[in-house]
Amino acid sequence: MAFKSLSLTLGGFFVCTLMIASSYWVSSDSATYRDLKQTYTVISQHGFHCRSDRYDGEIASGFMISRKPLAWEYVNEVPKVGPMGSEWQGKVWVTSHMNLQCPHVTIPDKAKLHIWGTMFAFGDEDIINELELEIDMNANQF
């Protein structure tokens, strides 16, 4: 009988603790990006140039981050598979469309995949590291 009472007490304590912790997590001031468009907006506000993969500026499958403006044609010409060449210097691709079961098919060779909630980023590691330091890309997101 005492064991059952102790189990219920501990179980109730655990549930209350979990509820308090989850309410803190949900109401945290950290970034909570919902989609590519919001991620694009936040990164742009931090002084980086973002260019969508469409001529009209709408984001279809992702966007490219750089320090200087890029034409949408260029964004689409940068190979996202095969060898990761010098064209990736100073550039990062962000997408929410990624095949994690076969990532070698969807990212350049030797690229390190960064997961930001439900967003995926790869490209110039210096830019990615700067983004991750300047913007809390991994906190309670997406």
C-alpha positions in Angstrom: 0.0 0.0 0.0 2.8 2.4 1.0 4.7 1.5 -2.2 1.6 2.4 -4.4 1.2 5.7 -2.6 4.9 6.5 -3.1 4.7 5.7 -6.8 1.7 8.0 -7.2 3.4 10.8 -5.4 6.6 10.5 -7.4 4.6 10.1 -10.6 2.6 13.3 -9.8 5.8 15.2 -9.0 7.4 14.1 -12.3 4.3 15.2 -14.3 4.2 18.6 -12.5 8.0 19.1 -13.1 7.5 18.2 -16.8 4.6 20.6 -17.2 6.6 23.5 -15.6 9.6 22.8 -17.7 7.6 22.6 -20.9 5.8 25.8 -20.2 9.1 27.6 -19.7 10.5 26.1 -22.9 7.4 27.2 -24.9 7.4 30.7 -23.5 11.2 31.2 -23.8 12.4 34.4 -25.6 14.7 32.3 -27.8 14.1 32.2 -31.6 11.1 30.0 -32.7 11.2 29.9 -36.5 8.2 28.4 -38.1 9.3 28.1 -41.7 11.8 29.1 -44.4 10.3 32.6 -44.8 10.6 33.4 -41.1 14.2 32.1 -41.1 15.0 34.2 -44.1 13.6 37.3 -42.4 15.6 36.8 -39.2 18.9 36.1 -41.0 18.3 39.2 -43.2 17.7 41.3 -40.2 21.2 40.4 -38.9 22.9 42.0 -42.0 23.3 38.9 -44.2 22.0 38.9 -47.7 19.4 36.2 -48.5 18.3 35.3 -52.0 15.5 32.9 -52.7 15.6 30.3 -55.5 12.9 32.0 -57.5 13.1 35.2 -59.7 10.1 36.7 -57.9 11.7 36.4 -54.5 9.3 33.8 -53.2 11.0 30.8 -51.6 10.3 27.5 -53.3 12.8 25.0 -51.9 15.3 27.2 -50.1 17.5 30.3 -50.0 21.1 31.2 -50.1 22.9 33.3 -47.5 25.9 35.5 -48.5 27.6 38.7 -47.5 26.7 40.4 -50.8 23.6 40.3 -53.0 23.3 37.5 -55.4 21.1 37.1 -58.5 18.5 34.3 -58.3 20.1 32.7 -61.5 23.4 32.3 -59.6 21.7 30.8 -56.6 20.2 28.1 -58.8 23.5 27.5 -60.7 25.5 26.7 -57.6 25.6 22.9 -57.5 24.0 21.4 -54.5 25.3 17.9 -55.3 28.8 16.7 -56.4 32.1 18.3 -55.4 31.9 21.2 -53.1 33.9 23.8 -55.0 35.1 27.3 -54.5 31.7 28.7 -55.5 30.6 27.8 -52.0 33.0 30.2 -50.4 31.0 32.8 -48.5 27.7 31.1 -49.2 25.2 28.9 -47.3 22.1 27.1 -48.5 19.1 26.8 -46.2 16.2 24.4 -47.0 13.5 22.5 -45.2 13.5 19.9 -47.9 16.1 17.3 -47.2 16.4 13.5 -47.6 18.2 12.6 -44.4 18.2 8.9 -45.4 20.4 9.8 -48.4 22.0 13.1 -47.5 24.9 12.4 -49.9 22.5 12.8 -52.7 21.2 16.2 -51.6 24.3 18.1 -50.4 27.7 18.7 -51.9 30.5 16.2 -51.1 32.3 16.9 -47.9 29.7 19.5 -46.8 28.8 19.3 -43.2 25.0 19.4 -42.7 23.8 21.7 -39.9 20.3 21.0 -38.6 18.4 24.1 -37.2 15.2 22.5 -35.9 13.4 21.5 -39.2 15.7 23.7 -41.3 18.9 22.3 -42.9 22.0 24.4 -43.8 25.2 23.6 -45.5 28.0 25.5 -47.3 30.7 27.8 -46.0 31.5 26.7 -42.4 32.8 30.2 -41.4 29.4 31.8 -42.3 27.5 29.0 -40.6 29.6 29.3 -37.5 29.1 33.1 -37.5 25.3 32.6 -37.9 25.2 30.1 -35.1 27.1 32.5 -32.8 25.2 35.7 -33.7 21.7 34.2 -34.0 20.6 31.5 -31.6 19.9 29.1 -34.5 19.5 26.0 -32.3 17.2 27.2 -29.4 13.6 26.1 -29.2 13.2 26.4 -32.9 11.2 25.5 -35.8 
